[in-house]
Amino acid sequence: MKKLLILSAMFFLMSVFQGIASAKELSFAVHFGPKNEILNEVLKPWAAELETRTNGEITVKFYVGQTLAKTNDEYDAVVDNIADLSWNLHGFNKGRFPLISVMELPFLSPSTEIGTKTINELYQQFPEMQKEHDDVHLLYLWATLPSQVHSIKKPVKTLEDLKGMKMACTPGMAGTVKALGATPVPLPPPKMYEVLEKGVVDGVVLPWASFKVWKLQEVTKYHTKADMGSVTAWGAMNKGVWESMSPEVQAIIDEISVDMALDTSRTVSKHRDIALQQFAEQGHEFFELTAEEKARWIEKTVPIRNKWIKDMEKKGLPGKAVVEAAESIVESQVN
């Protein structure tokens, strides 16, 4: 009887130790702060679902505010297993994902939802785009809200209004701003408040999602819906970590990651609408380009599209095919 009790205890302890050994805490590096909507309304629920579906075998610990890796280094942090998981914009690694940058082309996508569906369909169609991420296990791709025009002293309704204005913008948007007749002032978003407040620039070209984060509503008044271009983001897992997991866990991760991209779009769209209502109550004014005027803006940026195709083809990449496919996917969703 005593021997039986000892054996039972041993088996119990072995099962406990095996459970501890099989449990895995994944590190998730995110550059934004703890109050970010994407973190709290998309990434954390995804992590909770993963823990639930794996019966606690897999847990996730978030490292916010660049505590595990700097913003520009987060993709390499996943590749090198400094972080098991991360989420970031492709634009922080300029030139590394050439075909993905198709979504930055001016006036291609009118919304984050359409842009997200487009980039994910393109990824499935083009092996060359898949190859750009073959050093990680890709969870999902997302396209941001498109950039809009925000000004300080006067509304922008036409090309003539925009001509000669100094506009702060991200580096990827500088070519579009210049093609439309304004003077681009490329800056990272955290530096835009200061130049707007001091009147160094006349306005900014930026998606709404970045606006409230950097409090730019405090230093602008007029906003024009122009849908000038999006950027894309990735969510990824270290390839070695992925391959170490059982097929059952891999299936769970892929399954719960399917809706992450559109969940992100819904989240940022919801918070944009809340912010716009608040801004309107504070006296901000909103405008939208007429169809005729928008056609003029699009015509001005055709050379940017053509140059992008030419640059891709020089690299041996199917630039023309990707643009045509992207335009077809967008058109099918708009109509």
C-alpha positions as CSV (number, residue, x, y, z in Angstrom):
1,M,0.0,0.0,0.0
2,K,2.8,2.4,0.9
3,K,4.6,1.6,-2.3
4,L,1.4,2.3,-4.3
5,L,1.0,5.7,-2.6
6,I,4.6,6.5,-3.4
7,L,4.2,5.5,-7.1
8,S,0.9,7.6,-7.3
9,A,2.7,10.6,-5.9
10,M,5.5,10.2,-8.3
11,F,3.2,10.0,-11.3
12,F,1.3,13.0,-10.0
13,L,4.5,15.1,-9.7
14,M,5.7,13.9,-13.2
15,S,2.4,15.1,-14.7
16,V,2.8,18.4,-13.0
17,F,6.4,18.8,-14.2
18,Q,5.4,17.8,-17.7
19,G,2.6,20.4,-17.7
20,I,5.1,23.0,-16.6
21,A,7.6,22.0,-19.2
22,S,5.0,22.1,-22.0
23,A,3.6,25.5,-21.0
24,K,5.2,28.3,-22.9
25,E,5.1,32.1,-22.4
26,L,5.5,34.0,-25.6
27,S,7.0,37.5,-25.6
28,F,5.1,40.1,-27.7
29,A,7.0,43.3,-28.5
30,V,4.9,46.3,-29.3
31,H,6.2,49.9,-29.8
32,F,3.1,51.7,-28.7
33,G,2.0,52.4,-25.2
34,P,-0.3,50.5,-22.8
35,K,-3.4,52.6,-23.7
36,N,-3.3,51.9,-27.4
37,E,-6.6,50.7,-28.9
38,I,-5.0,48.0,-31.2
39,L,-3.2,46.6,-28.2
40,N,-6.2,46.5,-25.9
41,E,-9.0,45.7,-28.4
42,V,-7.2,43.4,-30.9
43,L,-3.9,41.9,-29.6
44,K,-4.8,41.3,-26.0
45,P,-8.1,39.5,-26.9
46,W,-6.2,37.4,-29.4
47,A,-3.7,36.4,-26.7
48,A,-6.5,35.6,-24.3
49,E,-8.2,33.4,-26.9
50,L,-4.9,31.6,-27.5
51,E,-4.5,30.9,-23.9
52,T,-8.1,29.7,-23.6
53,R,-8.0,27.5,-26.7
54,T,-4.7,25.9,-25.6
55,N,-5.9,25.3,-22.1
56,G,-3.1,27.5,-20.7
57,E,-0.4,25.8,-22.6
58,I,0.5,29.0,-24.5
59,T,0.4,32.4,-22.7
60,V,1.5,35.8,-24.0
61,K,3.4,38.6,-22.2
62,F,3.3,42.0,-23.8
63,Y,6.3,44.3,-23.8
64,V,5.0,47.8,-24.6
65,G,6.7,51.1,-25.4
66,Q,9.8,49.7,-27.1
67,T,10.9,47.9,-23.9
68,L,11.9,44.7,-25.7
69,A,12.9,46.2,-29.1
70,K,13.0,49.6,-30.7
71,T,10.3,50.5,-33.3
72,N,12.6,50.1,-36.3
73,D,14.0,46.8,-35.0
74,E,10.9,44.9,-34.2
75,Y,10.8,42.8,-37.4
76,D,14.4,41.8,-36.9
77,A,13.6,41.1,-33.2
78,V,11.1,38.5,-34.4
79,V,13.5,37.1,-37.0
80,D,16.3,36.8,-34.4
81,N,14.0,35.5,-31.6
82,I,14.6,38.5,-29.4
83,A,10.8,38.6,-29.4
84,D,8.6,35.7,-30.1
85,L,5.9,37.9,-31.6
86,S,5.5,41.5,-32.8
87,W,3.3,43.9,-34.7
88,N,4.5,46.9,-36.7
89,L,4.3,48.9,-39.9
90,H,6.3,47.8,-43.0
91,G,7.3,51.4,-43.5
92,F,9.7,51.3,-40.6
93,N,11.9,48.9,-42.8
94,K,11.8,50.9,-46.0
95,G,12.8,48.9,-49.1
96,R,12.7,45.6,-47.3
97,F,9.1,44.8,-48.5
98,P,9.0,46.3,-52.0
99,L,5.7,44.7,-53.3
100,I,3.9,45.3,-50.1
101,S,4.4,49.0,-50.6
102,V,1.8,49.0,-53.4
103,M,-0.7,50.1,-50.9
104,E,1.2,53.4,-50.4
105,L,0.4,54.4,-54.0
106,P,-1.8,57.5,-54.0
107,F,-5.6,57.1,-54.1
108,L,-5.5,53.3,-54.4
109,S,-7.6,52.4,-51.4
110,P,-10.5,54.5,-49.9
111,S,-10.6,52.7,-46.5
112,T,-8.8,50.5,-44.1
113,E,-11.3,47.7,-44.6
114,I,-10.9,47.7,-48.4
115,G,-7.1,48.2,-48.2
116,T,-6.8,45.3,-45.7
117,K,-8.9,42.9,-47.9
118,T,-6.8,44.0,-50.9
119,I,-3.4,43.4,-49.4
120,N,-4.4,40.0,-48.0
121,E,-5.7,38.9,-51.4
122,L,-2.6,40.1,-53.1
123,Y,-0.5,38.2,-50.7
124,Q,-2.3,35.0,-51.6
125,Q,-2.0,35.7,-55.3
126,F,1.7,36.6,-55.5
127,P,4.5,34.2,-54.3
128,E,6.9,37.1,-54.6
129,M,5.0,39.0,-51.9
130,Q,5.0,35.9,-49.7
131,K,8.7,35.6,-50.1
132,E,9.1,39.1,-48.6
133,H,8.0,37.5,-45.3
134,D,9.6,34.0,-45.5
135,D,11.9,34.6,-42.5
136,V,8.9,34.7,-40.1
137,H,5.6,33.0,-39.7
138,L,3.1,35.7,-40.8
139,L,-0.1,36.0,-38.8
140,Y,-1.8,38.7,-40.7
141,L,-1.4,41.8,-42.9
142,W,-3.3,45.1,-42.3
143,A,-3.7,48.4,-44.2
144,T,-4.1,51.6,-42.3
145,L,-6.7,54.3,-42.7
146,P,-5.8,56.4,-45.7
147,S,-4.1,59.7,-45.3
148,Q,-6.1,62.9,-45.3
149,V,-5.3,66.6,-45.6
150,H,-5.4,68.6,-42.3
151,S,-4.7,72.4,-42.3
152,I,-4.4,75.2,-39.9
153,K,-5.6,78.5,-41.4
154,K,-7.7,77.6,-44.5
155,P,-9.6,74.6,-45.8
156,V,-8.2,72.7,-48.8
157,K,-10.9,72.0,-51.4
158,T,-8.9,72.2,-54.7
159,L,-5.4,71.7,-56.1
160,E,-5.2,75.5,-56.2
161,D,-5.8,75.7,-52.4
162,L,-3.0,73.2,-51.8
163,K,-0.5,74.7,-54.2
164,G,2.5,76.2,-52.4
165,M,1.4,75.1,-48.9
166,K,4.1,73.5,-46.7
167,M,2.7,70.1,-45.5
168,A,4.2,67.9,-42.9
169,C,4.0,64.2,-43.9
170,T,5.6,60.9,-43.4
171,P,8.5,60.2,-45.8
172,G,6.5,57.7,-47.9
173,M,3.9,60.4,-48.6
174,A,6.4,63.1,-49.7
175,G,6.2,62.3,-53.4
176,T,2.5,62.5,-53.5
177,V,2.4,65.8,-51.6
178,K,5.0,67.2,-54.1
179,A,3.1,66.0,-57.1
180,L,0.0,67.8,-55.9
181,G,1.8,71.1,-55.8
182,A,2.5,71.4,-52.1
183,T,5.9,71.4,-50.4
184,P,6.5,68.3,-48.4
185,V,8.2,68.5,-45.0
186,P,8.9,64.8,-44.2
187,L,8.8,64.1,-40.4
188,P,8.0,61.3,-38.0
189,P,4.5,61.9,-36.4
190,P,5.9,62.7,-32.9
191,K,7.6,65.8,-34.4
192,M,4.6,67.1,-36.2
193,Y,2.9,68.9,-33.3
194,E,5.7,71.3,-32.8
195,V,6.0,72.4,-36.5
196,L,2.2,72.9,-36.7
197,E,2.1,74.8,-33.4
198,K,4.9,77.1,-34.5
199,G,3.5,77.7,-38.0
200,V,6.5,76.2,-39.7
201,V,4.1,74.2,-41.9
202,D,0.6,75.0,-43.0
203,G,-0.8,71.6,-42.4
204,V,-0.2,67.9,-42.3
205,V,-1.0,64.8,-44.5
206,L,-1.7,61.9,-42.1
207,P,-4.3,59.2,-41.4
208,W,-6.8,59.9,-38.6
209,A,-5.5,57.0,-36.5
210,S,-2.3,59.0,-35.8
211,F,-4.1,62.2,-35.1
212,K,-5.4,61.7,-31.5
213,V,-2.3,59.8,-30.5
214,W,-0.1,62.9,-31.2
215,K,-2.9,65.5,-30.2
216,L,-2.7,67.1,-33.7
217,Q,-6.4,68.2,-33.3
218,E,-5.1,70.9,-31.0
219,V,-3.1,72.6,-33.8
220,T,-5.3,72.1,-36.9
221,K,-8.8,73.1,-37.7
222,Y,-9.7,72.1,-41.3
223,H,-9.8,68.5,-42.6
224,T,-10.3,67.3,-46.2
225,K,-11.1,63.7,-47.0
226,A,-8.9,62.8,-50.0
227,D,-7.9,59.2,-49.3
228,M,-4.4,59.8,-50.4
229,G,-2.7,56.5,-49.6
230,S,-2.3,53.8,-46.9
231,V,0.6,52.0,-45.3
232,T,0.6,48.4,-44.2
233,A,1.4,46.5,-41.0
234,W,2.4,43.0,-40.2
235,G,1.8,40.6,-37.3
236,A,4.4,37.8,-37.1
237,M,5.9,35.0,-35.0
238,N,9.4,33.8,-34.9
239,K,9.8,30.9,-37.4
240,G,11.6,28.6,-35.0
241,V,9.1,29.2,-32.2
242,W,6.3,28.4,-34.7
243,E,8.0,25.2,-35.9
244,S,8.5,24.0,-32.3
245,M,4.7,24.0,-31.7
246,S,2.5,21.0,-32.2
247,P,0.3,20.9,-35.3
248,E,-2.7,21.3,-33.1
249,V,-1.4,24.5,-31.5
250,Q,-0.4,25.8,-35.0
251,A,-3.9,25.2,-36.3
252,I,-5.4,27.2,-33.3
253,I,-3.0,30.1,-33.9
254,D,-3.8,30.3,-37.6
255,E,-7.5,30.0,-37.0
256,I,-7.7,32.7,-34.4
257,S,-5.5,35.0,-36.5
258,V,-7.8,35.0,-39.5
259,D,-10.0,37.9,-38.3
260,M,-7.2,40.0,-36.7
261,A,-6.7,42.2,-39.7
262,L,-10.4,43.2,-40.1
263,D,-10.7,43.4,-36.3
264,T,-7.9,46.0,-36.4
265,S,-9.7,47.9,-39.2
266,R,-13.0,47.9,-37.3
267,T,-11.2,49.1,-34.1
268,V,-9.4,52.1,-35.8
269,S,-12.5,53.0,-37.7
270,K,-14.6,53.0,-34.6
271,H,-12.2,55.2,-32.7
272,R,-11.8,57.5,-35.8
273,D,-15.6,58.1,-35.8
274,I,-15.6,58.8,-32.0
275,A,-12.7,61.3,-32.5
276,L,-14.3,63.1,-35.4
277,Q,-17.5,63.6,-33.4
278,Q,-15.4,65.1,-30.6
279,F,-13.5,67.3,-33.0
280,A,-16.7,68.6,-34.7
281,E,-18.0,69.6,-31.2
282,Q,-14.8,71.5,-30.7
283,G,-15.4,73.6,-33.9
284,H,-13.3,71.7,-36.5
285,E,-14.6,71.8,-40.1
286,F,-14.7,68.8,-42.5
287,F,-14.7,68.7,-46.3
288,E,-14.6,66.1,-49.0
289,L,-13.2,66.4,-52.5
290,T,-15.8,66.4,-55.2
291,A,-15.6,63.5,-57.8
292,E,-14.3,65.9,-60.4
293,E,-11.7,67.5,-58.2
294,K,-10.5,64.1,-56.9
295,A,-10.0,63.0,-60.6
296,R,-7.7,66.0,-61.0
297,W,-5.6,64.9,-57.9
298,I,-5.4,61.4,-59.2
299,E,-4.2,62.5,-62.6
300,K,-1.4,64.5,-61.0
301,T,-0.1,61.3,-59.2
302,V,-0.2,58.9,-62.2
303,P,3.6,59.3,-62.7
304,I,4.2,58.0,-59.1
305,R,2.2,54.9,-60.0
306,N,4.1,54.4,-63.2
307,K,7.5,54.9,-61.5
308,W,6.6,52.4,-58.9
309,I,5.8,49.8,-61.5
310,K,9.0,50.6,-63.4
311,D,11.1,50.3,-60.2
312,M,9.6,46.9,-59.3
313,E,10.1,45.6,-62.8
314,K,13.8,46.6,-62.7
315,K,14.1,44.4,-59.6
316,G,12.5,41.5,-61.4
317,L,9.2,41.8,-59.5
318,P,5.7,41.8,-61.1
319,G,5.0,45.5,-60.4
320,K,2.5,45.9,-63.2
321,A,0.6,42.7,-62.4
322,V,0.4,43.6,-58.7
323,V,-1.0,47.2,-59.4
324,E,-3.5,45.8,-61.9
325,A,-4.6,43.1,-59.4
326,A,-4.8,45.7,-56.6
327,E,-7.0,48.1,-58.6
328,S,-9.2,45.2,-59.6
329,I,-9.7,44.0,-56.0
330,V,-10.4,47.6,-54.8
331,E,-12.9,48.2,-57.7
332,S,-14.8,45.0,-56.9
333,Q,-15.3,46.1,-53.3
334,V,-16.2,49.7,-54.1
335,N,-18.8,48.9,-56.7
